[in-house]
Amino acid sequence: MRWRSLVLVAVAILVVAGCKREFGNRNLAQLKINMTPKEVESILGSPDRTEKSEVNLETQRKTMAIIKYFYDQNGQTVVVQFQ
């Protein structure tokens, strides 16, 4: 019985550790201009947080809606912006 419990705990730890999302230079190098949010999520996973806002265009009297995805890891943040 103890052996079975120990095996179940070990499997649970491996599953949780395997689900940890990490990104590195290899993942970031796959990002290209004009990718959709879904394409970015397929490479980096779900963002830690998102922001929606509007940006004033310098040359015109208009605003443009943008979405920012924030990915945090080891004290560093990667920001991906969509227009």
C-alpha positions in Angstrom: 0.0 0.0 0.0 2.8 2.5 0.8 4.6 1.5 -2.4 1.4 2.4 -4.4 1.0 5.7 -2.6 4.7 6.6 -3.2 4.3 5.8 -7.0 1.2 7.9 -7.2 2.9 10.9 -5.5 5.9 10.5 -7.8 3.7 10.4 -10.9 1.8 13.5 -9.7 5.0 15.4 -9.2 6.2 14.5 -12.7 2.9 15.5 -14.3 3.0 18.9 -12.5 6.6 19.5 -13.3 6.0 18.5 -17.0 3.2 21.1 -17.3 5.4 24.0 -16.3 5.6 26.5 -19.2 9.0 27.8 -20.0 10.2 29.8 -22.9 13.6 30.5 -24.2 15.5 32.0 -27.1 14.4 29.1 -29.3 10.7 29.8 -28.7 11.1 33.6 -29.0 13.0 33.2 -32.3 9.8 31.5 -33.7 7.8 34.6 -33.3 7.2 36.6 -36.5 5.5 39.9 -37.3 1.8 39.7 -38.1 1.2 36.5 -36.1 -2.2 36.1 -34.5 -2.7 35.7 -30.8 -3.5 32.0 -31.3 -0.3 31.5 -33.2 1.7 33.1 -30.4 -0.1 31.1 -27.8 0.7 27.9 -29.7 4.4 28.7 -29.3 4.6 30.4 -25.8 1.4 29.1 -24.2 -1.2 31.2 -22.5 0.0 34.6 -21.3 0.4 35.3 -17.6 -1.7 38.5 -18.1 -3.1 40.6 -20.9 -3.9 44.3 -21.4 -6.2 45.9 -23.9 -5.8 49.6 -24.6 -5.8 52.2 -27.4 -2.8 54.0 -28.8 -2.9 57.5 -30.4 -1.5 57.5 -33.9 1.1 60.2 -34.5 0.2 61.1 -38.1 -3.5 60.9 -37.8 -6.1 62.0 -35.3 -7.2 58.4 -34.7 -6.6 55.7 -32.1 -5.8 52.1 -32.7 -6.8 49.2 -30.4 -3.9 47.0 -29.2 -3.6 43.9 -27.0 -0.5 43.1 -25.1 0.4 39.6 -23.8 2.8 39.4 -20.9 4.9 36.3 -20.2 6.8 36.3 -16.9 9.6 33.9 -16.1 12.5 34.0 -13.6 12.1 37.7 -13.0 12.0 38.6 -16.7 9.0 39.7 -18.8 8.4 39.2 -22.5 5.7 41.5 -24.0 4.0 40.6 -27.3 1.9 43.4 -28.8 -1.0 42.8 -31.3 -2.7 45.5 -33.4 
